[in-house]
Amino acid sequence: MIGRELIKKLLRNGYTVTSFDLAEQHKQQEAFLNEAATLGEFSYFSGSILDKTAVRAGISGSSVVFHLAAMLGVRRTEYNRLVCIEVNVTGTDNILDACLTDRVDKIIFASSSEVYGEPNSNPVKENDELKGKSVYAITKMLGEEMARGYHELYPKLDYTVVRFFNTYGEGQIAQFVLSKFVKNVMEGKNPVVYGDGMQMRSYAHIDDVTDGLMKVLENPISSKKTYNLGNSTQVSTLKDLGQKVIDILRPNAGLKVDVLGTFDGADRPAEREVHVRYCDTSFAEKELGYSPKITLDEGIKRIAAYGKMHADWPSV
């Protein structure tokens, strides 16, 4: 989702863009790929970031690489630890090595708010302690250090790390909480919340997040920096978020938020749950002029209006 929206903004701003993704993803996004080709100079390569030859072919001739590829999902990665490590760590090493070989100027590495784990205080700042609680979080912490490490050895390869906080938007698969809530409500089903429903997060729409990525790309001040990209004004508990989706999309349908009280069947088991974590984006605002604007109300309406939502993850 992030890559798709970023591609459109890059093309509309006159950049030459190459997309590299799994063949299944490109097949699902065939209509988008055809649309992208009408927006500017665009090409795509299908392959895995575990295939060094394919990665080098995809990166060849690029000046900047946005590394957004990763294995996602807490339960999915916890039950496939070695695959997660291979994709998120070995795959990142393959990308960095290809950037070096092809003399890429800069890599922009997509990290995650998961690296903070359960923070000591909120809102979370970039220099706060990293306490990742899942294998996914640990792979993202390693990815950040790999980007820094490559730069230390090869200073001509610049980098920026961005940490996404609960990014959502049109076309996101329904394994993410807000998209799942919208899908349920549009189908006349109750939103389901695991735990007590008081888990608190900040939510950022894809338009705002990709605006932030464009600012990272176009502002040299971002060199060797780390930025939180989220929306610090759009903070909600899971229970309130589910109710908001009902109130906006189906207020008279008799739906309610099902708060289960347990984590049985949840994507995130109880020991991996983070209870309160929301972002401070003042650093990105100060340095880059990053200013997220889209409210949760508007974002929920956009997801529902878009209508297309894949139910599950692509294969790795």
Secondary structure as GFF3:
##gff-version 3
##sequence-region A 1 316
A	DSSP	alpha_helix	2	12	.	.	.	ID=ss1
A	DSSP	beta_strand	17	21	.	.	.	ID=ss2
A	DSSP	alpha_helix	23	28	.	.	.	ID=ss3
A	DSSP	alpha_helix	30	37	.	.	.	ID=ss4
A	DSSP	beta_strand	42	46	.	.	.	ID=ss5
A	DSSP	alpha_helix	52	59	.	.	.	ID=ss6
A	DSSP	beta_strand	64	67	.	.	.	ID=ss7
A	DSSP	alpha_helix	74	78	.	.	.	ID=ss8
A	DSSP	alpha_helix	81	85	.	.	.	ID=ss9
A	DSSP	pi_helix	86	90	.	.	.	ID=ss10
A	DSSP	alpha_helix	91	101	.	.	.	ID=ss11
A	DSSP	beta_strand	106	112	.	.	.	ID=ss12
A	DSSP	three_ten_helix	113	116	.	.	.	ID=ss13
A	DSSP	alpha_helix	135	153	.	.	.	ID=ss14
A	DSSP	beta_strand	158	164	.	.	.	ID=ss15
A	DSSP	beta_strand	167	168	.	.	.	ID=ss16
A	DSSP	alpha_helix	177	186	.	.	.	ID=ss17
A	DSSP	beta_strand	192	193	.	.	.	ID=ss18
A	DSSP	beta_strand	200	202	.	.	.	ID=ss19
A	DSSP	beta_strand	204	205	.	.	.	ID=ss20
A	DSSP	alpha_helix	206	218	.	.	.	ID=ss21
A	DSSP	three_ten_helix	220	222	.	.	.	ID=ss22
A	DSSP	beta_strand	226	229	.	.	.	ID=ss23
A	DSSP	beta_strand	235	237	.	.	.	ID=ss24
A	DSSP	alpha_helix	238	249	.	.	.	ID=ss25
A	DSSP	beta_strand	258	259	.	.	.	ID=ss26
A	DSSP	three_ten_helix	270	272	.	.	.	ID=ss27
A	DSSP	beta_strand	276	277	.	.	.	ID=ss28
A	DSSP	alpha_helix	282	288	.	.	.	ID=ss29
A	DSSP	alpha_helix	296	306	.	.	.	ID=ss30
###
